[in-house]
């Protein structure tokens, strides 16, 4: 009988072992954060902080640009940001670490003049692992979802098609009336959530993002591309709400007159 071969514990590697991607990415994220801060600090080199020079005359402005550096001012920084984006798209742990390191705040300093920095800010604003409470005041139905990787409201609407329908209009909680209803027609358009809006536009109340669902007022647009198609959308259902639970949630949102229709009792026929 052949003897068993013993492998020391230190030499054995589990098949499903995953490297700590956040720990590996930390030095690169820290270096990128410092580079963003340095670039923001050097944006105005003048002692008096005057704005960059420009001309109203297009010809003179073109001459000024031609006399300057041929390389775009943020080309090297944008290349470093673009190099970090695939890892941020791929791993939610890296996105969490980037938020903890205030990478979004550093990129925000240059978001107005560097498109790559603006894209980094938008990516880190994507709600990861946040609870969304979706309430339908008309039908007294509701559901809680834990979402990750959904960047815009349109992706939330696609996910809600499983529980409701695609022909829906999403509202912020500010649209709720005292009777626990939603405005009809275009009266509540100021509180609409458009499919192209970032999902971070859904307001957060007591740590939960709350959105109201009503019937569609405008015919849904043609299929659209998500803001960040590289992200993998994951949704976990946390449970459905009973009509009484929906009424309680609407009351907490400021609609004290919310009631739940009572079932009508049916008399049994006499024997």
C-alpha positions in Angstrom: 0.0 0.0 0.0 1.4 3.4 -1.0 2.1 5.7 1.9 0.0 8.9 2.1 1.8 12.1 1.1 1.7 14.7 3.8 1.6 18.4 2.7 2.6 20.9 5.4 -0.1 23.4 6.2 2.0 26.3 5.1 2.4 24.8 1.7 -1.3 24.1 1.1 -3.4 26.7 -0.6 -7.2 26.5 -0.6 -8.7 26.3 -4.1 -11.2 29.1 -3.4 -8.7 31.4 -1.6 -9.0 35.0 -2.8 -6.3 37.6 -2.4 -7.2 40.7 -0.4 -7.7 43.0 -3.4 -8.3 46.0 -1.2 -5.1 45.6 0.7 -3.2 45.2 -2.6 -4.8 48.2 -4.1 -4.3 50.5 -1.1 -0.8 51.8 -2.0 -2.0 52.7 -5.5 -5.1 54.5 -4.2 -3.1 56.4 -1.7 -0.7 57.5 -4.4 -3.6 58.6 -6.6 -5.1 60.6 -3.8 -1.9 62.5 -3.2 -1.5 63.1 -6.9 -5.0 64.6 -7.1 -4.3 66.8 -4.1 -1.0 68.0 -5.5 -2.7 68.8 -8.9 -5.5 70.7 -7.1 -2.9 72.7 -5.1 -0.9 73.6 -8.2 -3.9 74.6 -10.2 -3.5 78.2 -9.2 0.2 78.9 -8.8 -0.2 82.7 -8.6 0.4 84.5 -5.3 -2.9 86.4 -5.8 -4.9 83.4 -6.9 -6.1 85.1 -10.1 -8.0 82.9 -12.6 -6.3 81.5 -15.7 -5.8 83.9 -18.6 -8.3 83.9 -21.5 -9.4 86.1 -24.3 -12.8 86.9 -25.6 -11.3 87.0 -29.1 -11.2 83.4 -30.4 -8.2 84.1 -32.5 -6.2 85.5 -29.6 -7.4 82.6 -27.4 -6.2 80.1 -30.1 -2.8 81.8 -30.2 -2.5 81.5 -26.4 -3.4 77.8 -26.5 -0.9 77.2 -29.3 1.8 79.0 -27.4 1.3 76.8 -24.4 2.1 73.2 -23.7 0.8 70.9 -26.4 0.1 68.2 -23.9 -3.4 68.6 -22.2 -2.9 69.9 -18.6 -4.4 66.8 -17.0 -3.3 64.1 -19.5 -0.9 62.3 -17.1 -3.3 62.5 -14.1 -6.2 61.3 -16.3 -4.1 58.3 -17.4 -3.5 57.3 -13.8 -7.2 57.6 -13.0 -8.1 55.5 -16.0 -5.6 52.9 -14.9 -7.3 52.6 -11.5 -10.8 52.4 -12.9 -10.9 48.7 -14.0 -10.1 47.5 -10.5 -12.7 49.9 -9.0 -15.3 48.5 -11.4 -14.4 44.9 -10.7 -14.2 44.8 -6.9 -16.6 46.4 -4.4 -14.0 46.1 -1.7 -11.7 48.4 -3.6 -14.5 50.9 -4.0 -15.2 50.8 -0.3 -11.5 51.4 0.5 -11.4 54.3 -2.0 -14.3 56.0 -0.2 -12.7 55.4 3.2 -9.5 57.1 1.9 -11.5 60.2 0.8 -10.5 59.6 -2.8 -13.8 61.1 -4.0 -13.1 64.3 -2.1 -9.7 64.6 -3.6 -11.1 64.0 -7.1 -13.9 66.5 -6.5 -11.3 69.3 -6.4 -10.6 68.8 -10.1 -14.0 67.5 -11.2 -14.8 70.8 -12.9 -11.8 70.8 -15.2 -10.7 67.1 -15.5 -13.3 64.7 -17.0 -11.5 61.7 -15.7 -11.7 63.1 -12.1 -15.4 63.7 -12.7 -15.9 60.1 -13.8 -14.1 58.9 -10.7 -16.3 61.0 -8.4 -19.4 59.7 -10.1 -18.3 56.1 -9.7 -17.5 56.4 -6.0 -21.0 58.0 -5.5 -22.7 54.8 -6.7 -24.6 53.3 -3.7 -23.0 50.0 -2.8 -24.7 47.6 -0.4 -27.4 50.1 0.5 -31.0 49.3 1.4 -33.7 50.7 -0.8 -37.3 50.9 0.5 -39.7 51.0 -2.5 -43.3 51.9 -1.6 -46.4 52.0 -3.8 -48.9 54.2 -2.0 -51.8 53.4 -4.4 -51.6 49.6 -4.0 -50.2 49.7 -0.5 -47.4 47.4 -1.5 -43.7 47.7 -0.8 -40.4 45.8 -1.0 -36.9 46.2 0.4 -33.8 45.6 -1.7 -30.1 45.5 -1.0 -28.5 46.9 -4.1 -24.9 46.9 -5.3 -23.4 48.2 -8.5 -26.6 50.0 -9.8 -25.4 53.4 -10.9 -28.6 55.1 -12.2 -32.3 55.2 -11.6 -33.0 53.4 -14.9 -31.3 50.3 -13.5 -33.5 50.5 -10.4 -36.6 50.6 -12.6 -35.4 47.5 -14.5 -35.0 45.7 -11.2 -38.4 46.8 -10.0 -40.1 45.4 -13.1 -39.9 42.0 -11.3 -42.1 43.3 -8.4 -44.2 46.0 -10.2 -44.1 46.8 -13.9 -41.8 48.6 -16.3 -44.5 51.3 -16.8 -43.9 53.1 -13.5 -42.8 56.5 -12.4 -40.5 56.9 -9.5 -40.9 59.8 -7.0 -38.9 61.2 -4.1 -40.7 61.0 -0.7 -41.4 64.7 -1.0 -44.1 64.0 -3.5 -46.2 62.2 -0.9 -49.5 64.0 0.0 -51.0 64.0 3.5 -53.6 61.5 2.4 -50.9 59.0 1.5 -51.3 59.5 -2.2 -49.2 60.7 -5.1 -49.9 63.7 -7.4 -51.7 62.9 -10.6 -50.4 63.7 -14.1 -47.6 66.3 -14.3 -48.4 67.9 -10.9 -45.6 65.9 -9.2 -43.0 66.2 -12.0 -40.7 68.3 -9.7 -40.3 65.2 -7.6 -39.8 62.7 -10.5 -36.7 60.5 -10.5 -35.6 60.3 -14.2 -33.9 57.1 -15.5 -30.8 59.0 -16.4 -30.3 60.4 -12.9 -27.6 58.8 -10.7 -29.0 56.4 -8.1 -27.5 58.6 -5.4 -30.2 61.1 -6.2 -32.7 58.8 -4.2 -32.9 60.5 -0.8 -31.7 58.6 2.3 -34.0 58.7 5.3 -32.7 57.2 8.6 -30.0 55.3 6.7 -32.4 53.8 4.1 -32.9 55.2 0.6 -36.7 55.6 0.0 -38.5 55.8 -3.3 -42.2 56.0 -4.2 -43.7 54.2 -7.1 -46.7 55.5 -9.2 -48.2 54.8 -12.6 -46.2 56.0 -15.6 -47.1 59.5 -16.9 -44.8 59.4 -19.9 -44.2 56.5 -22.2 -40.9 54.7 -21.3 -38.0 55.8 -23.5 -36.1 53.5 -25.8 -33.5 51.2 -24.3 -30.6 53.2 -22.9 -27.0 52.4 -21.8 -26.4 52.5 -18.1 -24.0 55.1 -16.7 -21.4 52.5 -15.8 -22.1 49.3 -17.8 -18.8 47.8 -16.5 -20.4 47.4 -13.0 -22.1 44.2 -12.1 -25.5 44.9 -10.6 -26.5 42.6 -7.7 -29.8 42.8 -5.9 -30.9 40.9 -2.8 -34.5 40.9 -1.8 -34.8 41.6 1.9 -38.6 41.1 2.1 -42.0 42.3 1.0 -44.1 44.6 3.2 -47.7 44.0 4.2 -50.3 46.7 3.5 -50.2 47.6 7.2 -46.4 47.9 7.2 -46.6 50.2 4.1 -49.2 52.4 5.9 -46.8 52.7 8.8 -43.9 53.6 6.5 -46.0 56.3 4.8 -47.1 57.7 8.2 -43.4 58.0 9.1 -42.9 59.9 5.9 -45.4 62.5 7.0 -48.8 61.2 5.8 -50.9 60.8 9.0 -54.1 60.1 7.2 -53.0 56.8 5.7 -55.4 53.9 6.2 -55.6 50.3 5.0 -59.0 49.3 3.5 -60.6 46.7 5.7 -61.9 43.5 4.1 -65.6 43.4 3.5 -67.3 40.7 5.6 -69.5 38.3 3.6 -72.6 36.9 5.3 -73.1 33.2 5.0 -76.4 32.2 3.4 -79.0 31.1 5.8 -79.5 27.4 6.1 
